[in-house]
Amino acid sequence: MDSNNKIKEAIEATKQLKKHELKEKIKYFLNISSLPIKWKERTFENAKILSLEEKKIKQRLEYYCNHFKEAQKNGLGLYLCGEVGTGKSFYSICVFNELLKNDFKVYRTTLNGIYQRIQSTFSNFNNLTEEQVFKDLLEADLIILDDLGKENISETWGKSKLYSIFNFFYEKEKCIIISTNLESEQISNFMDTQGNDALIDRFREKLYILDFLWESRRDKIGNQLFKEFWNGGK
């Protein structure tokens, strides 16, 4: 075998190794993500559009997925806000699934989920370290934070960690998607750390706001499910 063939084989072997490592990392983030039972069914193709406003938001989210590499260059993310039951979590999982298909490392969690992972490092029976928690946040291509603002965080440790986490996102230019039921003033108060509102101001420059302005659709979906159930799935 000549030297050129050896070099080609070595290059191909390196490529295959990198592909394998990427697949394993994607699987790792899938395992530590917070996902509902039927998360695979939540796709853009399965979305039931009930209004023109929803159609526009779906188009924005699809555009974001299709141009995600461009978003990564500047750490651009999305801020999904609106009332309970308007589909914010559904569409965040649509994004999760779409990027997963294209071999991106997506990590869906909550602020409480990150807190719990950090707190679990206090135990001597856990091999996880706080450094590893932040390493995971760094290595993920996209971080989806679901239902931000529901957490009951302390003014000492909780607020301190909130600042550390979000300042980390900002400095590392991480792409994040936040979903929340809180209004603008409420989220500002939630993100306030010792009277310092600079944290939320920093994120406003990197997050594009998508307002889910319609009413909750859960009752309609629930009624439809029972209608199909009583009619034998027809």
C-alpha positions as a Python dict, from the first residue, in 0.01 Angstrom:
ca = {
    (1, 'M'): (0, 0, 0),
    (2, 'D'): (148, 334, -101),
    (3, 'S'): (168, 636, 129),
    (4, 'N'): (-121, 817, -46),
    (5, 'N'): (-361, 531, 25),
    (6, 'K'): (-248, 517, 387),
    (7, 'I'): (-317, 889, 425),
    (8, 'K'): (-663, 849, 268),
    (9, 'E'): (-743, 561, 502),
    (10, 'A'): (-625, 759, 802),
    (11, 'I'): (-841, 1057, 699),
    (12, 'E'): (-1144, 833, 648),
    (13, 'A'): (-1087, 663, 983),
    (14, 'T'): (-1071, 1003, 1153),
    (15, 'K'): (-1397, 1108, 986),
    (16, 'Q'): (-1572, 792, 1097),
    (17, 'L'): (-1446, 837, 1452),
    (18, 'K'): (-1574, 1194, 1462),
    (19, 'K'): (-1913, 1080, 1330),
    (20, 'H'): (-1932, 812, 1599),
    (21, 'E'): (-1835, 1060, 1872),
    (22, 'L'): (-2100, 1304, 1749),
    (23, 'K'): (-2370, 1035, 1749),
    (24, 'E'): (-2275, 936, 2103),
    (25, 'K'): (-2285, 1298, 2219),
    (26, 'I'): (-2625, 1352, 2057),
    (27, 'K'): (-2749, 1039, 2236),
    (28, 'Y'): (-2605, 1170, 2564),
    (29, 'F'): (-2795, 1499, 2539),
    (30, 'L'): (-3109, 1309, 2446),
    (31, 'N'): (-3074, 1103, 2763),
    (32, 'I'): (-3029, 1401, 2996),
    (33, 'S'): (-3298, 1614, 2829),
    (34, 'S'): (-3642, 1665, 2981),
    (35, 'L'): (-3893, 1537, 2726),
    (36, 'P'): (-4257, 1422, 2740),
    (37, 'I'): (-4353, 1065, 2653),
    (38, 'K'): (-4470, 1136, 2297),
    (39, 'W'): (-4199, 1388, 2214),
    (40, 'K'): (-4119, 1224, 1879),
    (41, 'E'): (-4470, 1308, 1756),
    (42, 'R'): (-4422, 1680, 1816),
    (43, 'T'): (-4300, 1791, 1476),
    (44, 'F'): (-4369, 2081, 1243),
    (45, 'E'): (-4543, 1835, 1010),
    (46, 'N'): (-4788, 1739, 1287),
    (47, 'A'): (-4864, 2097, 1393),
    (48, 'K'): (-5229, 2196, 1363),
    (49, 'I'): (-5238, 2564, 1268),
    (50, 'L'): (-5542, 2742, 1413),
    (51, 'S'): (-5465, 3103, 1319),
    (52, 'L'): (-5264, 3326, 1086),
    (53, 'E'): (-5051, 3440, 1382),
    (54, 'E'): (-4962, 3079, 1462),
    (55, 'K'): (-4875, 3013, 1098),
    (56, 'K'): (-4630, 3305, 1104),
    (57, 'I'): (-4466, 3181, 1424),
    (58, 'K'): (-4431, 2830, 1282),
    (59, 'Q'): (-4263, 2978, 973),
    (60, 'R'): (-4020, 3175, 1191),
    (61, 'L'): (-3931, 2864, 1388),
    (62, 'E'): (-3877, 2660, 1072),
    (63, 'Y'): (-3658, 2936, 929),
    (64, 'Y'): (-3454, 2936, 1252),
    (65, 'C'): (-3398, 2560, 1219),
    (66, 'N'): (-3309, 2582, 849),
    (67, 'H'): (-3056, 2859, 917),
    (68, 'F'): (-2935, 2736, 1254),
    (69, 'K'): (-2566, 2737, 1159),
    (70, 'E'): (-2595, 3109, 1087),
    (71, 'A'): (-2765, 3164, 1424),
    (72, 'Q'): (-2480, 2977, 1596),
    (73, 'K'): (-2221, 3222, 1467),
    (74, 'N'): (-2368, 3498, 1682),
    (75, 'G'): (-2542, 3300, 1954),
    (76, 'L'): (-2890, 3401, 1841),
    (77, 'G'): (-3187, 3249, 2020),
    (78, 'L'): (-3562, 3276, 2060),
    (79, 'Y'): (-3795, 3389, 2336),
    (80, 'L'): (-4136, 3219, 2326),
    (81, 'C'): (-4388, 3394, 2549),
    (82, 'G'): (-4762, 3367, 2598),
    (83, 'E'): (-5040, 3224, 2811),
    (84, 'V'): (-5050, 2865, 2937),
    (85, 'G'): (-5160, 2613, 2674),
    (86, 'T'): (-5078, 2817, 2362),
    (87, 'G'): (-4824, 2567, 2226),
    (88, 'K'): (-4488, 2709, 2336),
    (89, 'S'): (-4360, 2376, 2468),
    (90, 'F'): (-4498, 2193, 2165),
    (91, 'Y'): (-4310, 2415, 1923),
    (92, 'S'): (-3991, 2407, 2129),
    (93, 'I'): (-3995, 2028, 2089),
    (94, 'C'): (-4062, 2070, 1716),
    (95, 'V'): (-3735, 2264, 1703),
    (96, 'F'): (-3568, 1994, 1912),
    (97, 'N'): (-3676, 1722, 1668),
    (98, 'E'): (-3590, 1921, 1357),
    (99, 'L'): (-3235, 1996, 1473),
    (100, 'L'): (-3193, 1642, 1600),
    (101, 'K'): (-3261, 1516, 1245),
    (102, 'N'): (-2970, 1728, 1126),
    (103, 'D'): (-2724, 1596, 1384),
    (104, 'F'): (-2718, 1898, 1615),
    (105, 'K'): (-2665, 1850, 1988),
    (106, 'V'): (-2984, 1978, 2151),
    (107, 'Y'): (-3037, 1990, 2527),
    (108, 'R'): (-3390, 2056, 2653),
    (109, 'T'): (-3422, 2122, 3023),
    (110, 'T'): (-3551, 2370, 3281),
    (111, 'L'): (-3372, 2608, 3513),
    (112, 'N'): (-3472, 2376, 3797),
    (113, 'G'): (-3323, 2086, 3602),
    (114, 'I'): (-2988, 2265, 3587),
    (115, 'Y'): (-3013, 2355, 3956),
    (116, 'Q'): (-3085, 1993, 4048),
    (117, 'R'): (-2784, 1871, 3851),
    (118, 'I'): (-2562, 2125, 4029),
    (119, 'Q'): (-2707, 2032, 4368),
    (120, 'S'): (-2650, 1662, 4297),
    (121, 'T'): (-2277, 1736, 4275),
    (122, 'F'): (-2281, 1805, 4652),
    (123, 'S'): (-2326, 1434, 4717),
    (124, 'N'): (-2026, 1208, 4766),
    (125, 'F'): (-2217, 932, 4587),
    (126, 'N'): (-2236, 1122, 4259),
    (127, 'N'): (-1949, 1138, 4011),
    (128, 'L'): (-2101, 1445, 3845),
    (129, 'T'): (-1919, 1773, 3906),
    (130, 'E'): (-2036, 2131, 3861),
    (131, 'E'): (-1763, 2167, 3601),
    (132, 'Q'): (-1927, 1884, 3402),
    (133, 'V'): (-2269, 2053, 3429),
    (134, 'F'): (-2131, 2368, 3271),
    (135, 'K'): (-1931, 2164, 3020),
    (136, 'D'): (-2259, 2009, 2902),
    (137, 'L'): (-2410, 2355, 2862),
    (138, 'L'): (-2105, 2460, 2663),
    (139, 'E'): (-2104, 2157, 2432),
    (140, 'A'): (-2475, 2168, 2344),
    (141, 'D'): (-2544, 2341, 2013),
    (142, 'L'): (-2883, 2460, 2140),
    (143, 'I'): (-3024, 2479, 2492),
    (144, 'I'): (-3402, 2488, 2532),
    (145, 'L'): (-3518, 2622, 2870),
    (146, 'D'): (-3883, 2531, 2919),
    (147, 'D'): (-4124, 2724, 3142),
    (148, 'L'): (-3874, 2977, 3275),
    (149, 'G'): (-4010, 3165, 3575),
    (150, 'K'): (-4194, 2881, 3747),
    (151, 'E'): (-3898, 2822, 3975),
    (152, 'N'): (-3904, 2930, 4337),
    (153, 'I'): (-3543, 3037, 4382),
    (154, 'S'): (-3373, 3169, 4693),
    (155, 'E'): (-3232, 3520, 4707),
    (156, 'T'): (-2889, 3383, 4797),
    (157, 'W'): (-2775, 3059, 4632),
    (158, 'G'): (-3056, 3053, 4373),
    (159, 'K'): (-3006, 3408, 4249),
    (160, 'S'): (-2630, 3366, 4250),
    (161, 'K'): (-2654, 3054, 4033),
    (162, 'L'): (-2912, 3217, 3807),
    (163, 'Y'): (-2663, 3494, 3736),
    (164, 'S'): (-2379, 3244, 3685),
    (165, 'I'): (-2582, 3032, 3441),
    (166, 'F'): (-2717, 3316, 3228),
    (167, 'N'): (-2392, 3508, 3232),
    (168, 'F'): (-2226, 3187, 3110),
    (169, 'F'): (-2479, 3162, 2826),
    (170, 'Y'): (-2412, 3522, 2730),
    (171, 'E'): (-2032, 3512, 2745),
    (172, 'K'): (-2012, 3183, 2555),
    (173, 'E'): (-2267, 3312, 2299),
    (174, 'K'): (-2486, 3007, 2341),
    (175, 'C'): (-2797, 2963, 2131),
    (176, 'I'): (-3091, 2927, 2368),
    (177, 'I'): (-3467, 2907, 2335),
    (178, 'I'): (-3667, 3023, 2635),
    (179, 'S'): (-4037, 2954, 2681),
    (180, 'T'): (-4226, 3135, 2954),
    (181, 'N'): (-4577, 3228, 3070),
    (182, 'L'): (-4449, 3546, 3236),
    (183, 'E'): (-4507, 3892, 3098),
    (184, 'S'): (-4219, 4131, 3030),
    (185, 'E'): (-4225, 4298, 3373),
    (186, 'Q'): (-4261, 3966, 3553),
    (187, 'I'): (-3962, 3808, 3375),
    (188, 'S'): (-3756, 4120, 3450),
    (189, 'N'): (-3833, 4081, 3820),
    (190, 'F'): (-3756, 3710, 3805),
    (191, 'M'): (-3419, 3771, 3636),
    (192, 'D'): (-3331, 4059, 3868),
    (193, 'T'): (-3019, 3975, 4067),
    (194, 'Q'): (-2964, 4203, 4365),
    (195, 'G'): (-3118, 4498, 4187),
    (196, 'N'): (-2909, 4440, 3874),
    (197, 'D'): (-3125, 4413, 3562),
    (198, 'A'): (-2830, 4406, 3322),
    (199, 'L'): (-2871, 4031, 3283),
    (200, 'I'): (-3208, 4046, 3109),
    (201, 'D'): (-3097, 4345, 2899),
    (202, 'R'): (-2805, 4141, 2768),
    (203, 'F'): (-3036, 3865, 2657),
    (204, 'R'): (-3284, 4091, 2485),
    (205, 'E'): (-3018, 4172, 2227),
    (206, 'K'): (-2969, 3803, 2141),
    (207, 'L'): (-3325, 3667, 2171),
    (208, 'Y'): (-3593, 3722, 1908),
    (209, 'I'): (-3936, 3745, 2073),
    (210, 'L'): (-4222, 3533, 1942),
    (211, 'D'): (-4555, 3620, 2107),
    (212, 'F'): (-4810, 3340, 2133),
    (213, 'L'): (-5105, 3576, 2159),
    (214, 'W'): (-5394, 3336, 2114),
    (215, 'E'): (-5595, 3163, 2385),
    (216, 'S'): (-5515, 2823, 2534),
    (217, 'R'): (-5587, 2538, 2295),
    (218, 'R'): (-5570, 2256, 2551),
    (219, 'D'): (-5948, 2236, 2596),
    (220, 'K'): (-5998, 2207, 2220),
    (221, 'I'): (-5731, 1938, 2191),
    (222, 'G'): (-5872, 1750, 2491),
    (223, 'N'): (-6225, 1763, 2348),
    (224, 'Q'): (-6102, 1635, 2012),
    (225, 'L'): (-5915, 1346, 2176),
    (226, 'F'): (-6228, 1236, 2364),
    (227, 'K'): (-6439, 1277, 2051),
    (228, 'E'): (-6203, 1041, 1866),
    (229, 'F'): (-6201, 805, 2165),
    (230, 'W'): (-6580, 778, 2190),
    (231, 'N'): (-6605, 730, 1814),
    (232, 'G'): (-6352, 449, 1809),
    (233, 'G'): (-6070, 667, 1674),
    (234, 'K'): (-6274, 783, 1374),
}
